[in-house]
Amino acid sequence: MLVRSFALDPRRSSLSVMLMLLVLCCCSCQGGNLRNPDGNPWPNLYAEDPVTRIQTIHAIQGTDNRSHLPHLFPLLNDSDRWVRFNARSVILVLAGDRRNSAPPYDYLAAPQIRRKSVQEYQQWWNQVFLVPAS
């Protein structure tokens, strides 16, 4: 009886249609915003599902290999805040003793600030890890 009254009431049905459209719109905005560059050994960093991206970030941490760090820098500006948070955390873990020299970063900052952070992290990486020892 309740189902019939809900389906027959035009105000409720239009409200439910609008609610479904809003949910679909929000879900589509949460997809991955990155593309897998050629030669990246971690294609799941660019998966549509943020959970898959986070799992891949932690798989990179499990390798304990700093050479994979540059693949995480673009994720500092990912559309999902938890992807951003985990990427930064793993960057710091893999940086080891040099993590204290990492640039400041706010995973909740506005996108334009996060884009600047990606550049700062790439510069930091080049200065700290790619400079040959003298």
N, C-alpha and C positions, 0 to 999 in steps of 0.2 A: 504494500500500500504506500509506504513511504517512497519507494522507487518510482512508482507511477506519478505521484504528486510532484516529485522533483523533475521528472522528465517532461511533464505537461506544463509546468510553470515557465513561461518564456523568460521571465526575469532571472530565474535560477539557471536555466540552461545557457543563457548568454553570459552570465557570470562565470559559469564553469568553463565555457569555451575561452573566455578571456584569460582565466586562470591557467588553463592548459597552454595557451599561446605564450603567456609570460614565462612559464616554466621552460618551455622549449627554447625561447629566446635566451634565457639565462644559461641554460645548459650549453647552447651553441657558443656562447661567449667564453666559456671556461675551457675550451679545447686548447691543444698545444699551439703555440704561436711561433714555433721554430721549425726550420727545415734542416734536414740532415745534410751537411756539406759532404762532398765527395771525399772518400778516404777515411771517414770517421769510423773507428771500430766499435762504436757504441750507438747504433741506430735507434735503440729504444730510449735514448735521451730525448728524442723528438717524437715519441709516441703521443697519440691524442690523449690517453689516460694519464693524469698526473701521478697516480699511484705507480704506474709502470715507470715513469720518469724518475720518481723517488727511489724505487727499487734499483734502477740502473745506477743512480748516483751512489747508492750504498755498495753496489757491486764494484764500482770503481774504487771506492774506499778499501774494499776487501783485497784489491790487488796490491795495495801499499806501494803503488808506482806513481811517482810524481809526474811522470811524463804524460799522464792522462789528465792532469789538472786543467790545462787550457780548454779541454772539452766542456768543462763545467762553467767557465766564465760567462758564456751567453745565457746560461740558466739563471744568472743573477738578475735578469730582467724578464723572467718567465711570467706568464699570465697567472700562474698559481703561486700563492704566497708560500705554501709549504714546500714547493719545489725550490723556490728561492732560498728559503731558510735552510733546507737540507744541503743545497749546493754550497752555500757559504760555510756551513759547518764542516763539510767534508774537505773543502779547500783548506780550512784552518788546520784540520787534523793532519792532512797530508803535508802541509807546510812545515810541520814539526816545530823545531825551535824558532823558525823564522816567522811563525804566525803573528808574533807581536809587532812585526813591521808591516803587516797587511793594512791596506787603507780602511778607513771607517766605512761601514755599510749598514743600511737600514732596510730590511726586507719589506717593510711596510711603506717605504717612501714612494713618492709619485714616480710614474714611469720615466720622465725625463731625468730625474735624479738617478734612478737605477741604471739608465743607459750610460750615464757618466761614470757610474761605479764600474761597469763592465770595462770601460776604457782604462780606468785607474788600476783595476786588477790586472789587466794585461800588461800595463806598464810596470807594475810592481813585480809581476812574474819575470818579465824580461830583465829588470834590474837585479833582482835578487837571485834568481835561479839560472839565468842564461849567461850571466857575466862570467867569463873565464877566470879561474883562480889565478892570482899573480904570485 
